[in-house]
Amino acid sequence: MENKTIARTLRLLSQLMELHNENPFKVKSVANAAFKVDKLPYPIAPKSLDEIEQVDGLGKSIASKIWELVHSNTIEDLSDLLKQTPPGIVEMMKIKGLGPKKILVIWKDLGIESVGELYYACNENRLIEAKGFGLKTQEEIKKTIEFNMASNGRFLYAQVESFAEAILERIKAEIQPEFACLTGQYRRRAEIIDSIDLLLVKELNNTILAKLESWDLKDLQVLENQINCQTEQGIKIKLSFVKKAELGWELISQTGNPEHVETLRAMLKGSDVSGKSEEEIYELAGLPFIEPELREGNGEFKLAESNSLPDLIQYSDLKGSLHNHSTWSDGIHTLEEMALFCKNDLKLEYFGICDHSKSAFYANGLNETRLAAQQREIDELNKKLSPFRIFKGIESDILYDGSLDYSNDVLASFDFVVASVHSILNMNEEKATERLIKAIENPYTTILGHPTGRLLLSRSGYPIDHKKVIDACAENQVIIEINANPLRLDLDWRWHQYAISKGVLLSINPDAHRKEGFNDMKYGTFVARKGGLSKENCLNAMNLDQISILFEQKKKKQKL
């Protein structure tokens, strides 16, 4: 066992000891020993216990721990502390700038137990007001987590969007192909991107290769009519060079996933596709044009053959924004600032405020007194901003047993209620499903928020029986949220068609905690299109009169 491994283990022990509030003198002793072992000019593992005890700065207690580690690959004290510590907390200790004191605040005060949850909290600006933190520290933590994510070679769509569009424009300007287009996962608007794929109508030559070599790219590999490379940040890039006559088929084959492409190939039965456009190739197979987002082998051919392909929703179809936060809970901008941004900048007809409920102590949730004050402010703003409308909403925590935060009298004061799970995420599928269904059956629930609680590339969602949950929403006329935050995009697009088939409305909600957060509705629209959502099936594609009637009808049923 190398000295660095021993030192690293002792360092972890000292951090966990401090985290669990053990004797500070013992903590310092172990930390100092870690430093000493790391700097030793000779290996310590082959030494006898007596010899280790004689090493300056160690002593009998530390020496025995080192001896135990070398001969059993563990330290009992460390094993005991690890059992008391969530794995995600241990993982956080690898983040630069996070010592035990800060991690203790994150864990105990904010209720965060994984790196994924920490990253989401940074996006929600939840760390700014925490003891020992601030905006600068929060941004440093966020950048470190993003760097670690990138080292895995996978990225959220939103993380690579600006780069993908920029490299496409640079190719058009400097390589000047006859045609250039982004394909692959990016063109399908996949929620997670493994590579940026581009298709160029141009012959690959040495001039192009020399041009690419002058860019900030590495690991260039030249194949037949293809170049693979990646950026310093770890984004993989594939450039394919084709003839103009091949363009239509190559756009299809390099955009759709393998299942989609092979199904279409079989339907073409060897037909000549040379010189034909995408639209003409689908027509040759006896099909209407299938939008790029749908080319996932997820039932799109069945819809196409029955002439049932949806008219996919557009960002411009959205008339309002629901599920948003303000400074009343954990938002950055005031209620009025958020509303004015929706009214003046986005030209929307309405805005739904859904600050956190009282159980969300970590997010400055509203008790009944503060809630009443907020609703008075909403009444005043509605007079001031008319005909624009602020709807009184709440993101009510779904408690352990499936009940909602607040009494029925308080819940009845809202225009709409978004019910969401934020705590106790380790239930099995049966319990988690029962919990959601009980919340769905509550007559005050209007929208089920981020149904699985997932954080893409960071935290798997809690297991649920999607069909049972969607069926319950259909039975109780509860809308399901498509949380548009690029980290969530939950409800997953693979379940949109099932929800639509059951008559369940979906709502593209940004979960915005600042004005800039409203822009996430674009990503929610992208993923809604992947799921086959049309404006007729989308709650916030309704105009102000339509959604007002829907909310009023819901409130009337609550009184029955």
N, C-alpha and C positions, 0 to 999 in steps of 0.2 A: 504494500500500500504506500503510495507516494505521499510526501509531506503535504502537498497541496490538497489532496483528498482529506487527509486528517484535519488540516487547518479549516477547510470548508465545513466539515462536519462539526467541529468545535464552534465555529462561528454560528452555524444554525442553532446549535444547542444554546448558546448565549442569547441569541435573539428570541428564542422561544421562552427561555427563562425570564427574560425581561417582559415579554408579552404577557406571561402568566403571573407577573408581579412577584417574582421570587426575590430573595435577598440581593440587594444591589451590589454588595461586596462580592458575592459569589458570581453574579453575572459578569462583573468587571474582571474577575479572576479568569473565568473561562474565555472571555473575549481577548484578554491579553495573551493567554496561552495560544489561542488561534494565531495571533500575530507572530508570536515567538516561533512556533513550529513552522510557519510559512517561510520564515527568514533563515532557518537553520541551514548551514553549509553542508550538512551530511544527512542521509536518510535516518529517520528515527525508528522506523518499523522494526529493523533487525535487533534493536537494543533490548536488553533485559529490563525487567520492571525496575530493578535497582538503578540501572543506568539511566532510565528515563526520569526517575525521581531526582537524579543529580543535575538534570538539565536546568540551567538558570531560568527562573521565572515560572517553573511548572509546579513542583511540590508533589506530595504523595497523592492528594485527591485527584488532581488533573492527570497525573501519571497513570493512575489506576484506570481512568476513563480511556486514555489513549491505548493502554495495554488491552483493555476489553474490546475496543474498536478493532484493533489490529488482529486480534485472535478470534473474534466472533462476528466481525463485520457490523457490529451494532453497539450502541451504548444504551443500557436499560433506561436511564433517565431521559434520554432523547426519545426512545420509543414510547415511554409513558406520556410525554408532552405532545408527541405527534398524534396520539390517540385522542387527545383533548382538543385538537386543533383541526378545523376543516381544511381539506387539501388545498382549496382555493386561497386560503390565508397564507399557507406555506408558499404557494406559488407567487403571491404578492411580494414576498420578501426578496425576490429576485429583481424587482423593479427599482431602478436607480432613484434615489431620493426618498424612498419609503423605509423608514426605520420602524422598530417596534412600537414607538409611541404613536406615530401617525397611523400605523396599521391597527392599533388598538381602537383608535377613534373611528376608523373606517368600519371595523368589525362590530364593536359594541354600540357606538353612538348612531352610526348610519345603517347598521344591519346588513352590510355588504359582505358576502362570503366567497366571491370569486372575482377573477380578473375581468371577466365579461361584464359582470354587474358593476364593477368599478369604472370600466370604460363608459358604460351607459350613464352612470352617475356623472362622469365628467361632461358628457354631452348635455346633460340636464342641468349643469352648473350646480350640482348638489354639494360639491366640496368647498365652494367658495366661503360659505359661512361656518364651516366646521372648524373646530379648535385646532390651531397650528397650520391651517391651510390658507390659501388665497388664490387669486386668479392665476398668478405666475406658476405656483406649484401645481395647480390643476392642469394647466397647459403642458407642463413638463411631463407629468404622469401620462397624459393623453398621448403625447408624441412617442413616449417610450413604448406604450402598449401597441400603438400603430406600427412602430418599427418591428416589434416582436411578431405581430400578425403578418407583416410583409415577408418576414424571414421564412414563412411557411409557403410562400409562393401563391397564396390565394388572397383575393381582395373583394371587398364589397363593390358592387356596381358603382356606387357614388364615389368611391375612393379613386377609381381609375377613369371616370367619365371625362374630366377635363384633359387628362393626358391623352386618352384615346382620340378625342376630337382634335387635339392639337397636332398629334403625329399624322393624322389623316390630312390636315391642312398643309403640314410641312411636306408631305409626300407629293401632294398636288402642286405645290409651289416649286419644289426643288427637283423632283424626279419627273414631273410633268407627264404622267401616264394619260392615255386617252380616256380612261375611266378609273376611278378608285372608290372603294367602298369598304366600310367595316362589316365584317361578317361574324360567324361563330356565335359564341355565347353573348357577346356584346350586342349584336344585331337582334338576337332573341330576347334581349333585356333580362338575361338571367340575373338572379339576385347575388350570385357569387361568380366571379370571373377568374378563370385559371390562366387565360392568355388573351391577348389582343390580336385578333386575326384580321388581315387586310387582303383584299383582292384587287389586283391591278391589271388593266389591259395594257400590257407593254412587254417587250421581250427583255428578259434578264440579261444584262451584259456587264462588262468589267467597269464601265463608267458608273453604273448604279451601285455596284458593290463598293467602289472607292468612295462614293458619296456617303453610303451608310457607314463605312468604316470611320468617316470623319465625324460622325455624330457620337453622342455619349451613350454608346451601346457596347455590350460585351458578349463574348461567347458566340460570335457569328459563325453559323454553320450554313454552308451552301449546298443545297440539294438540287435535283433537277427541277427547274422552274420554281424554286422555293428557297427562302432564307429564313432561318430561325435565329433569334438573338434574345437578349433581355437587357433591361435597364439596370442601373446601379441599385435601384430600389427593389429589384427582384421581379419586375413585371415582365412576363414572357411575351414575345412578339413573334408572329408568323406572317410573312409576306408571300403571297402566291401570285405568280405572273402567268397570265393566260392570254390566248388569242381572242379577238373580238367575237368570233363565231362560237366560242365556248362559253361566253359570259353568262348567258341565261342559266344553263345547267350548273355552272360552277357557283353561281350565286345561291342556287338551291342547295347544292351538295355541301357547300361550305357554311351555310347558315343553319340548316336543319340538323337536329341530332341524328345519330346513325339510324335509329328506328324509323324516323320520318323519311329519311332519304331512301332507305331500302324498300319501304312500303310503296313510295312513289315510283321507284325504279321498276318494281314488279308490275305496277298498274300500267306503266308505259309500254310494257311488253316489247322492248327492243325498238321502239319508234325512234326515228331520226330527230334529235333535238338540236342539231347544229343550226346556228343562226337564229334560234328562237328565243324570245324573251321569257322571263319567269311566268308571266301571265299566260303566254301561249303554250308553255310546257304543261301547266296545270290543266289548261283547256284540252290539250292533246290527250291527257289522262281522263278526260270526262269530268273534270272538277272545276269549281270556281276557285279564284285566287285565294290562297291561304296566307294570311298575314304572317310575317316573320316571327312575331312573338309566340304564335300558336304552334310552331313547328317542333313540337316536343314529343311526338308519339303518344299523346295523351288524349286520344279520342277525337282529334281534329278531322280525321278522314271520315269517320262516321257522321259527323256533323256536316261535312262538305258533301258527302254522297246523298244526304237527305235534304240538301239545300237549306241547312239550319245554322250555318255559320253566323255568329253574332256580328252585329255592326258595333265594332269595338269602341269603347268609351274614349273620348279625347279629354285632355286637360282642360280645354276650353268649355267642356260640358259642365264643369263644377260650378255651382252657384253659391256655395257657402263652405265654411270650414268649421268642423265640430271637433271636440276633444282637444282643448288647448289650455295652457296654464299661464298664470300671471304672477306678479309679486305677492299676491294674496297667499300663494303657497311657495313653490320652488321655481317660479319663472323669473326671468331677467327684466322683462318690461311690464309696465303697468297694464291694468285692464283697458284703460282708455287708449294707450299706445297700441296695444294688440288689435283693438277694434278698429282704430283709425287706419292701421296698415291694411286690414282686410277691406275696408270701405274705399280708401283712396288709392292705395297702391295696387291692390289685386282686383279692384272693381267687383267685389263680391256683394251679395245681397244680405248676408247674415253671418254671424259669428257665434259659435257656441263655446262658452267658458266652462272648463271642467277642472277646476283646481282640486287638489287632493283632499280626501275626507279625513276626519279627525284621527283615525287609527294610524294614518301615515305620518307618524311623529317625525320620521327621518326627512320628510319633505314639507315640514311646516304645515301639516294638514289643518283644515279649518274646524274649530269647535263651533258649537251652535251660535255663540255670541258673535264671533267674527263672520260667520256665514250670513247672519242677518244683516250685518253691516255691508258685506259685499253685495247682497241683493238690493239694498237701498241704493248703492252706487250704480248698479245696473239699471234700476228704474230711472235714475237721473240721466244717465248716458243715453238711454233709449229715447227720452224726450229730446235730447240735444241732437242726436244723430239720425232721427227719423227721416226717411222711411227705412233706413238701415236698421237691422234688429240684432240685439245681443240676446241670445237665449240663455236662460239660467240653467246651467248644468253642473254636474259634479262627477268626478271620477271616484266612485264609492268602492272602497276596498271590499273584496269578497273575503269574509272572515273564514276561519278554519272550518266551521260547520256549514259554510255555504250561505250564511245570512249576510245581509248588507250592513255596512256602517250606517249609523243613525236610525232613529225611530221612524215609524211610518209617517208620523206627522211632519217630520223634517223632510223626508223623501218626497212627500206630496208637494212640497214648496218649489220643486224644480220643474222646469219645462221638459227636461230629459235627464236620464241617469245612465252613465257609462259604468258598468260593473266590471272590475278588473281584479285579478289576483296579483299581489305583490309580495306575499310572504308565504312561508312554509311550502316550498316548491318541491319537496322530496316525497310527495305522496305517490303511491302506486297508481296504475291506470284506473282501477275501479274507484278508488277513493277520490282521485282528482276529477274524474268524470261526474261522480255523484255530487261533488262540491259545486261544479259549474252548473249542473242541471238544476240544483236547488236555487242557485242565484238567478238562473234564467226564468224559473217558475215564479220568482218574486214579481208581483204585478207592477212594481215600480221600476224594474229593469227595462230600459229602452234599447241599449246597445251593449253587447258583450265585447269588452275591450281585450286587445291582444290575447287571443284565446289560449295559446300555449306558453306564453311568457318567454319565448325563445329570444336569444341574442345571437345573431348569425356570426359564425366563426369564433364564438366566445362561450355560449352556453346553450345546450340543447333545451328544447322546451320540455315542460313536464308532460308525461304521457297521458293522452286522453283518447277516448273512443270518439273520433271525429263524427262518425255517422250519428251516434246517439246524441251528441251535443248539438249538431246541426238540426236533427229531427226535433229536439226539444225547442230550439229557436223557432222552427217552423210552427210548431204547435202553439207556442206562446207569443207569436208575432214579435219576436225579438230580433233586432238587426245585428249583424256580425260586423265587427270592425276589420278593415284592412289597415293595420297600423302602418303608416307610410314612412316612419323613421327607417332609414336604410339598414339599421341594425336589427330591426324587427321584421317588417313586411309579413305580418302575421294577422290574419289568417293566411296560411300558405296557399299560393295560387293553385296548387294541385287539388284543392278542395272547393274552389270557387264554383265549378260547374255543378257539383253535387248540391251545394247550397242553392244555386239558382234553380236547379230542377225541383227543389222542394219549395220554391216560392219565397225564399229568404232574401231580404234586401241586404246589400253590403254597403258599407260606408267608408270612404277613403279619408281617414283621419290623420292629420300630421303629428298629433301629440306634441305640438309646438310649445317650447318653453321660452322662446324669444321670437322676435319678428322674423328673423332669418329662417326659423324652423318651418314657417308656412311653405317654403320652397320644397319641402319634402313631399308635398302633395303630388309633385311631378313623379317621384319614384313610386308612390302609391298607385298612380295612374298606370305607370309602366307595368307593374306587377298585376294590376287588375286586368289589363289587356291580355297578359299571359294566361290569366284564368278564364278569359272569354267573357268579361263583364261588359255589358252595354249600359248606356245611360239610364235606360228604363229600369234596370235592376240596382241602381245606385242611389242611396238615400240623399246624399248631398249634391246630386245632379238635379234634385227637385228645386223649383224656385221658392221664394219666400212664402207665397200663399200656400203652395202644396205642402211644404214641410210643416207650416204652422197648423194646418188642418190635421196632419198626421199626429203631431204631438198632442193636439187637443183631444183627438179621438182616444189616444192612449190614456190621457188623464181621466176622461169620462169613464173608461173601463175600470180604472182604479177605484172609483167611487161606488161601483156596483157591488 
